[in-house]
Amino acid sequence: MADRWALAPAGDGGVDVALLGPDGLPAGPVHREPDLAEAVRGRPGVTRWVWRSTAEVYPRLLATGVRVERAYDVETAETLLLGHEGRYGEPRSAAAALARLRGGPVPPDPPQRHAEPGAQSSLFEPRGVPLPLPDLLAVYAEQQRRTDATAHPDRMRLLTAAESAGTLVAAEMNRAGLPWRADVHRAVLHDLLGERYAGGGEPRRLAELADEVSAAFGHRVRPDLPAEVVKAFSRAGVKVTSTRRWEIESVDHPAVKPLLEYKRLYRIWVAHGWSWLQDWVRDGRFRPEFLAGGTVTGRWVTNGGGALQIPKVIRRAAVADPGWRLVVADADQMEPRVLAAISRDPGLMQVAGRETDLYQSVSDRAFSGDRAQAKLAVLGAVYGQTSGDGLKNLAALRRRFPRAVAYVDEAARAGEEGRLVRTWLGRTCPPAARTGDDAAEEAGIPPTDDGSGQWTPGYASTNARARGRFARNFVVQGSAADWALLLLAALRQTLGGMAAELVFFQHDEVIVHCPEEEAATVAEAIRQAADLAGRLTFGDTPVRFPFTTAVVECYADAK
């Protein structure tokens, strides 16, 4: 692999680079270069760079206009390998990996750095301890050995490559930003919330609704304080335990309507109001910090900005540049299709091989055409709704698609018993043997019901069923995340020679910002990337992963 080079920033501000051989060790001398960007730019034939962390290197390269084709992120690989070995949660830094390799004391990972609103300087701050190139390559070679020792080395290598590609995509999206019209955002806020009062208090519409709530109760009540609202309902002879919508919307009391509207607008004001606009939008772009693989299942998160929970009404401000368009693509019924691919259930694969409504096809086969029941059954199998009507629906699904249901049933049993549970490519759910609060929270297991919000010792046994439900979903949701990474990697390669740029991704949705004349090409590229990702991830199956694609000027118009 003469196109594979390693790179490590040096202490004097320069960078050490070396050509790697098939064994992952230097195949030639180590070169000291005075400038990172020039070191990479001067080697245009390199198709893969090995480095400690994409976050350490790539934002600096992008700032100078240098884009790399592929990378191997050593710390990303360490996270995946530790998980596969049942050691999820151990320090994942390259320095920790080196210490384990040499039998020394293992340093803890540095604390998570929080994104800084209003500036991108934080993207250039070092995260973790830089390693000299020889030490980095020792860790890399050991990772290759550990990968070869896994049950499915080819799948694990593919997962590592896909996760590393995800870190490149995230860095590029962080630099590009989602097109955002601050003037439109302000107009939306004014329409919803009214005028702002001096001193930072609630805007006019919230103040009016608070007065309506108080008038309905006959005394002053602050609707932003749930305990006060619950107490006010109690004084009015209405017993509620919370102010959640599902609990109070059926209550017959004149305070309910203004209270629900207050809660809706209050969330917008707090989460995406004027302060959010000032903090996270600059130079016509919304700039959160995307983190690839930020959860146990591989789903992405954002380090600030709340990019993955933008209300539809606020999406009106996401507007393409003049002459450009947003290509918004949503994967159709992705998780049931993934279940078909990983379970190899012949009947479900046949259904998922069509680019038509999967739930309707399932209903025609197993639920006498009742689409709603079919959807509940499929989602119940994935998410663990196995009581009441869910149990009846699951039984009907099991009769028609036995291998699919057996696959998630086995994952649930493994989770309950504390065994390791893996996605198709090898991403691993943390074992139940870890009994700390962090492990419980990471595994999606709820805290005790005593109101403390804590996990008591022995949660692994008392919450075995909860962990089983999580494991049942993990094999599907995690495998879907693996597929999505390969989709992004394939799409990124296709867009490399175009003006189009990836600007947004969440779970099953991708947004590309492109000149209007490239929109049709981008839409076709997404379709082809989905097909390729399906073949690479799951092999030769009839399952298809169609997208609903919209070419729009405004994000809110896509759905």
C-alpha positions in Angstrom: 0.0 0.0 0.0 2.4 2.7 -1.2 -0.3 5.3 -0.9 -0.6 5.0 2.9 1.3 7.5 5.0 1.4 8.4 8.7 1.4 11.8 10.1 2.1 13.2 13.6 2.5 16.9 14.7 5.9 17.5 16.2 6.7 19.6 19.3 8.4 22.4 17.3 5.3 23.2 15.2 6.3 21.0 12.4 5.0 17.5 11.4 6.6 14.1 11.0 5.5 12.0 8.1 6.4 8.5 6.9 5.5 6.1 4.2 4.0 2.9 5.6 4.4 -0.7 4.4 1.9 -3.5 4.5 2.8 -4.2 8.1 1.9 -0.7 9.2 5.5 0.2 10.0 7.6 2.8 8.2 8.8 1.6 4.8 11.2 4.5 4.5 12.7 7.4 6.5 10.7 9.7 8.7 10.5 13.2 7.1 10.3 16.3 9.3 8.2 19.0 7.5 7.9 22.5 8.8 4.3 23.0 7.9 1.3 20.6 8.2 -0.6 21.8 5.2 2.5 21.7 2.9 3.4 18.3 4.1 0.0 17.0 2.9 -0.3 19.2 -0.1 3.1 18.1 -1.3 2.0 14.4 -1.4 -1.0 14.6 -3.7 -0.9 10.8 -4.5 -1.6 9.8 -0.9 -5.1 8.2 -0.6 -5.0 7.4 3.1 -3.4 9.2 6.1 -2.9 7.5 9.5 -3.1 10.0 12.3 -3.9 10.2 16.0 -7.2 12.1 15.7 -9.0 13.8 12.8 -10.0 16.5 15.3 -6.3 17.3 15.9 -5.3 17.6 12.3 -8.1 18.0 9.8 -9.7 21.4 10.8 -6.2 22.9 10.4 -5.9 21.4 6.9 -9.4 22.5 5.8 -8.6 26.0 6.9 -5.8 26.1 4.3 -7.9 24.5 1.6 -6.4 21.0 1.9 -8.8 18.1 1.6 -7.8 14.5 2.1 -9.3 11.5 0.4 -9.2 9.0 3.3 -7.9 8.8 6.9 -7.4 6.3 9.7 -8.3 7.8 13.0 -6.3 5.9 15.7 -8.4 7.1 18.6 -11.7 6.3 16.8 -10.3 2.8 16.1 -9.3 2.4 19.7 -12.9 3.1 20.8 -14.3 0.5 18.5 -11.7 -2.1 19.5 -12.1 -1.6 23.2 -15.9 -2.0 22.8 -15.4 -5.2 20.7 -13.1 -6.6 23.5 -15.8 -5.9 26.1 -13.8 -3.0 27.6 -16.0 -0.1 26.5 -15.4 3.0 28.7 -11.7 2.4 29.3 -9.5 5.4 28.2 -9.5 5.6 24.4 -6.8 8.0 23.7 -3.7 7.1 21.8 -1.6 7.8 24.9 -3.8 5.3 26.8 -3.4 2.7 24.1 0.3 3.1 24.1 0.4 2.7 27.9 -1.6 -0.5 27.7 0.7 -1.8 24.9 3.8 -1.2 27.0 2.4 -2.2 30.4 2.6 1.3 32.0 0.0 3.3 34.0 -2.9 4.2 31.7 -3.7 7.9 31.7 -7.4 9.0 31.8 -8.9 10.6 28.8 -9.0 14.4 28.8 -12.3 15.9 29.7 -14.8 16.5 26.9 -14.3 20.0 25.5 -17.5 22.0 25.0 -18.0 23.9 21.8 -17.8 27.6 22.1 -20.7 29.6 20.8 -19.9 32.4 18.4 -16.4 31.2 17.3 -14.7 28.3 15.6 -11.5 28.7 17.5 -12.3 25.7 19.7 -12.1 23.5 16.6 -8.4 24.1 16.5 -7.6 23.3 20.1 -5.7 20.1 20.7 -7.8 17.3 22.2 -5.6 14.8 24.0 -1.8 14.2 24.2 0.1 14.3 20.9 2.3 11.2 20.3 5.6 11.1 18.5 5.3 9.3 15.2 7.1 6.1 16.3 4.8 5.7 19.3 1.7 6.4 17.2 2.8 3.7 14.7 3.4 1.2 17.5 -0.2 1.7 18.5 -1.4 1.5 14.9 0.4 -1.8 14.3 -1.1 -3.2 17.5 -4.5 -2.2 16.4 -4.0 -4.0 13.1 -3.2 -7.2 15.1 -6.2 -6.7 17.3 -8.5 -6.2 14.3 -7.2 -9.4 12.7 -8.1 -11.3 16.0 -11.8 -10.3 15.8 -14.4 -12.8 14.7 -14.9 -10.9 11.4 -11.8 -8.9 10.6 -13.0 -7.7 7.3 -16.2 -6.3 8.8 -14.2 -4.7 11.6 -11.8 -3.1 9.1 -14.7 -1.8 7.2 -16.3 -0.3 10.3 -13.1 1.4 11.3 -12.7 2.9 7.9 -16.3 4.0 7.9 -16.1 5.6 11.3 -12.9 7.4 10.3 -14.6 8.6 7.2 -17.3 9.9 9.4 -14.8 12.1 11.3 -13.7 13.6 8.0 -17.4 14.3 7.0 -18.1 15.9 10.4 -15.0 18.2 10.2 -16.1 19.3 6.7 -19.6 19.9 7.7 -18.4 21.9 10.7 -16.4 24.1 8.4 -19.2 24.5 5.8 -22.1 25.2 8.1 -25.8 24.9 7.2 -27.0 28.0 5.2 -29.0 30.2 7.6 -30.9 33.5 7.2 -30.7 35.4 10.4 -33.3 37.9 9.2 -35.8 35.1 8.5 -35.1 33.6 11.9 -35.8 36.9 13.6 -39.0 37.3 11.7 -40.2 33.9 12.7 -39.4 34.6 16.4 -41.3 37.9 16.2 -44.3 36.2 14.6 -44.3 33.5 17.3 -43.2 35.3 20.4 -43.9 39.0 19.8 -41.7 41.8 20.9 -38.7 41.4 23.2 -38.7 43.3 26.5 -35.7 45.1 27.8 -33.7 43.2 30.4 -34.0 39.8 28.8 -37.4 38.8 30.3 -40.0 36.7 28.5 -41.2 38.1 25.2 -44.7 39.6 24.9 -46.6 36.4 23.8 -45.2 34.3 26.6 -46.1 37.0 29.1 -49.6 37.1 27.7 -50.0 33.3 27.9 -48.6 33.3 31.5 -51.3 35.8 32.4 -53.9 33.6 30.8 -52.7 30.6 32.8 -52.8 32.5 36.0 -56.3 33.9 35.2 -57.6 30.4 34.6 -56.3 29.2 38.0 -57.5 32.4 39.7 -54.1 33.2 41.2 -50.6 33.9 40.0 -48.9 30.7 38.6 -45.6 30.6 36.8 -46.1 28.1 33.9 -42.3 27.6 33.5 -42.2 25.9 37.0 -43.8 22.4 36.7 -44.1 21.9 40.5 -46.1 25.2 40.8 -48.4 24.2 37.9 -49.0 20.7 39.5 -49.8 22.4 42.8 -52.2 24.8 41.1 -54.1 21.9 39.4 -54.3 20.1 42.7 -55.8 23.2 44.3 -58.4 23.2 41.5 -59.3 19.6 42.3 -57.4 18.1 39.3 -54.7 15.4 40.1 -51.8 15.4 37.7 -48.2 14.2 38.4 -46.4 16.3 35.8 -47.0 18.9 33.1 -46.1 16.6 30.2 -48.4 17.1 27.2 -49.6 13.5 27.2 -50.8 13.8 30.8 -52.5 17.2 30.8 -53.9 17.6 27.3 -57.0 15.5 28.2 -57.6 17.4 31.4 -60.8 19.5 31.4 -59.6 22.9 32.8 -59.3 26.3 31.1 -55.6 26.5 32.0 -54.7 23.6 29.7 -54.9 25.3 26.3 -52.7 28.4 27.2 -50.4 26.2 29.2 -49.7 23.9 26.3 -49.1 26.8 24.0 -46.8 28.4 26.5 -44.8 25.3 26.8 -44.4 25.0 23.0 -43.3 28.6 22.6 -41.1 28.5 25.7 -39.1 25.6 24.3 -38.6 27.6 21.1 -37.6 30.7 23.0 -35.1 28.9 25.2 -33.7 26.4 22.7 -33.7 28.4 19.4 -34.5 32.0 20.4 -32.5 35.2 19.9 -29.7 34.1 22.2 -29.3 30.9 20.2 -29.2 32.9 17.0 -26.5 35.1 18.3 -24.4 32.2 19.6 -24.6 29.7 16.8 -25.2 31.6 13.5 -22.5 33.7 11.9 -21.5 34.6 8.3 -24.8 33.2 7.0 -24.2 29.7 8.4 -25.5 27.7 11.4 -22.3 26.2 12.9 -22.8 23.5 15.5 -20.0 21.0 16.0 -20.9 17.5 14.7 -19.4 14.6 16.5 -19.3 11.3 14.5 -20.2 8.2 16.6 -21.1 10.3 19.6 -23.3 7.6 21.1 -22.9 3.9 21.9 -25.1 3.0 18.9 -22.9 5.0 16.5 -25.5 7.8 16.1 -24.1 11.3 15.7 -24.5 14.1 18.2 -23.6 17.8 18.2 -21.4 19.4 20.7 -23.6 22.5 21.2 -26.2 24.2 19.1 -28.9 21.5 19.2 -28.6 20.8 15.5 -30.4 17.5 15.7 -33.6 18.9 17.3 -34.5 21.9 15.1 -38.2 22.5 15.2 -39.9 22.6 11.8 -41.0 26.2 12.3 -37.4 27.3 12.9 -36.2 25.4 9.8 -37.8 28.2 7.8 -34.5 30.1 8.4 -32.4 27.3 6.7 -32.4 28.8 3.2 -30.0 28.0 0.3 -27.7 30.7 -1.1 -29.0 32.5 -4.2 -28.8 30.2 -7.2 -28.2 27.2 -4.9 -30.6 24.5 -3.5 -30.8 22.2 -0.6 -31.1 18.5 -1.5 -32.8 17.0 1.5 -32.9 13.2 1.5 -34.7 11.0 4.1 -34.1 7.2 4.2 -37.5 5.4 4.0 -38.2 3.0 6.8 -34.6 2.4 7.4 -34.5 0.3 10.5 -37.0 -2.4 9.3 -35.0 -2.7 6.2 -31.8 -3.1 8.2 -33.5 -5.8 10.3 -34.3 -7.6 7.1 -30.6 -7.4 6.0 -29.1 -8.5 9.3 -31.6 -11.3 10.0 -31.5 -12.7 6.5 -35.2 -13.4 6.9 -36.3 -14.5 3.3 -39.8 -13.0 3.6 -38.8 -9.7 5.1 -35.9 -9.4 2.7 -38.3 -9.8 -0.2 -40.6 -7.1 1.3 -37.6 -4.8 1.9 -36.3 -5.4 -1.6 -39.1 -3.1 -3.0 -38.9 0.7 -3.0 -42.5 0.8 -1.9 -44.1 1.2 1.5 -42.6 -1.5 3.6 -45.3 -1.4 6.3 -48.1 -1.8 3.7 -46.3 -4.8 2.2 -45.9 -6.4 5.7 -49.6 -5.7 6.4 -50.7 -7.4 3.2 -48.7 -10.5 4.2 -49.4 -10.8 7.9 -52.1 -8.3 9.1 -54.9 -8.5 6.5 -54.0 -5.1 5.0 -54.0 -3.2 8.4 -50.9 -1.0 7.9 -51.1 0.6 11.3 -51.0 -2.8 13.0 -48.1 -3.9 10.8 -46.1 -0.8 11.7 -46.7 -1.3 15.4 -45.6 -4.9 15.1 -42.4 -4.2 13.3 -41.4 -1.3 15.5 -42.5 -3.3 18.6 -40.1 -6.1 17.5 -37.3 -3.6 17.2 -38.0 -1.5 20.3 -39.2 -4.2 22.6 -42.9 -3.6 22.9 -43.8 -7.2 23.8 -46.8 -6.8 26.1 -50.5 -6.3 25.6 -51.3 -5.6 21.9 -47.6 -5.6 21.2 -47.4 -9.3 22.2 -50.2 -10.2 19.9 -48.8 -8.2 17.0 -45.3 -9.7 17.6 -46.8 -13.2 17.5 -48.4 -12.5 14.1 -45.1 -11.1 12.9 -43.2 -14.1 14.2 -45.4 -16.5 12.2 -44.7 -14.6 8.9 -41.1 -13.5 9.5 -39.6 -16.0 12.0 -35.9 -15.3 11.4 -36.3 -11.6 11.8 -38.1 -11.8 15.1 -35.7 -14.5 16.3 -32.7 -12.3 15.5 -33.9 -9.5 17.8 -35.1 -12.0 20.4 -31.7 -13.5 20.6 -30.1 -10.0 21.0 -32.5 -9.3 23.8 -31.6 -12.5 25.6 -27.9 -11.8 25.2 -28.4 -8.4 26.6 -30.3 -9.7 29.6 -27.6 -12.3 30.3 -24.8 -9.7 30.1 -23.3 -11.1 26.9 -21.7 -8.8 24.3 -24.1 -7.7 21.5 -22.8 -6.5 18.2 -24.0 -4.7 15.1 -23.5 -6.4 11.8 -20.0 -4.8 11.3 -18.9 -5.3 14.9 -19.8 -2.2 16.9 -20.4 -3.5 20.4 -22.9 -2.8 23.1 -21.3 -2.3 26.6 -21.5 -5.5 28.7 -23.7 -5.6 31.8 -20.6 -6.4 34.0 -19.9 -2.6 34.2 -22.0 -1.4 37.0 -21.2 2.3 37.3 -23.7 5.1 36.7 -21.9 6.1 33.4 -22.2 2.6 32.0 -25.9 2.3 32.8 -26.6 5.7 31.2 -24.5 4.8 28.1 -26.4 1.5 27.8 -29.8 3.3 27.8 -30.8 1.7 31.1 -33.1 3.9 33.2 -32.2 4.9 36.8 -34.0 3.7 39.8 -37.5 4.9 40.5 -36.7 6.5 43.9 -36.4 9.9 42.4 -32.7 10.2 43.0 -31.8 9.9 39.3 -29.0 7.4 40.3 -28.2 3.8 39.4 -27.9 1.6 42.5 -25.3 -1.1 42.7 -26.5 -4.3 41.0 -28.4 -2.5 38.3 -27.3 -5.1 35.8 -29.5 -7.7 37.4 -32.5 -5.5 38.5 -32.5 -3.8 35.1 -31.7 -6.9 33.0 -35.0 -6.6 31.1 -34.4 -3.0 30.3 -30.9 -3.8 29.0 -32.4 -6.6 26.9 -34.8 -4.1 25.3 -31.8 -1.8 24.6 -29.8 -4.7 23.1 -32.8 -5.7 20.9 -32.8 -2.2 19.4 -29.0 -1.8 19.4 -28.4 -4.5 16.8 -30.8 -2.7 14.4 -30.1 0.9 15.2 -26.4 0.4 15.5 -26.3 -1.5 12.2 -28.3 1.3 10.6 -25.7 3.8 11.9 -22.9 1.6 10.4 -24.8 1.7 7.0 -25.3 5.5 7.3 -21.5 6.0 7.7 -20.8 4.1 4.5 -23.5 6.1 2.8 -21.8 9.3 3.9 -18.4 8.1 2.8 -19.6 7.1 -0.6 -21.5 10.3 -1.1 -18.5 12.4 0.0 -16.3 10.7 -2.6 -18.9 11.4 -5.3 -19.2 15.1 -4.3 -15.5 15.6 -4.2 -15.2 17.0 -7.7 -18.4 19.2 -7.5 -19.3 22.5 -5.9 -21.9 20.7 -3.7 -21.1 20.2 -0.1 -22.5 18.1 2.7 -24.0 20.4 5.3 -26.2 18.3 7.6 -26.7 14.7 8.8 -28.8 13.1 11.4 -29.6 9.4 11.7 -31.5 8.9 8.4 -31.4 12.4 6.9 -28.8 14.0 4.7 -28.7 17.6 3.4 -26.5 18.7 0.5 -26.1 22.4 -0.4 -25.4 22.7 -4.1 -25.8 24.9 -7.2 -29.2 24.5 -8.7 -27.7 22.9 -11.8 -26.1 20.1 -9.7 -29.2 19.2 -7.8 -30.4 16.4 -10.0 -26.9 14.9 -10.0 -26.7 15.1 -6.2 -30.1 13.4 -5.8 -28.9 10.5 -8.0 -25.6 10.4 -6.2 -27.5 9.9 -2.9 -29.4 7.0 -4.4 -26.3 5.3 -5.7 -24.5 5.9 -2.4 -27.4 4.2 -0.5 -27.2 1.2 -2.8 -23.4 0.9 -2.5 -23.6 1.3 1.3 -26.1 -1.5 1.4 -23.9 -3.9 -0.5 -20.7 -2.9 1.4 -22.4 -3.2 4.8 -24.6 -6.3 4.4 -23.3 -8.1 1.4 -25.4 -9.4 -1.5 -29.0 -9.2 -0.3 -32.2 -8.1 -2.1 -32.8 -5.3 0.5 -33.0 -1.8 -0.9 -32.6 1.5 1.0 -34.7 4.1 -0.9 -34.7 7.8 -0.1 -37.4 10.4 -0.3 -35.6 13.3 -1.8 -36.7 17.0 -2.1 -34.9 19.8 -3.9 -35.9 23.0 -2.1 -34.7 26.5 -1.3 -35.9 26.3 2.3 -35.4 23.3 4.6 -38.9 23.6 6.1 -40.4 22.9 2.6 -38.8 19.5 2.4 -41.4 17.7 4.6 
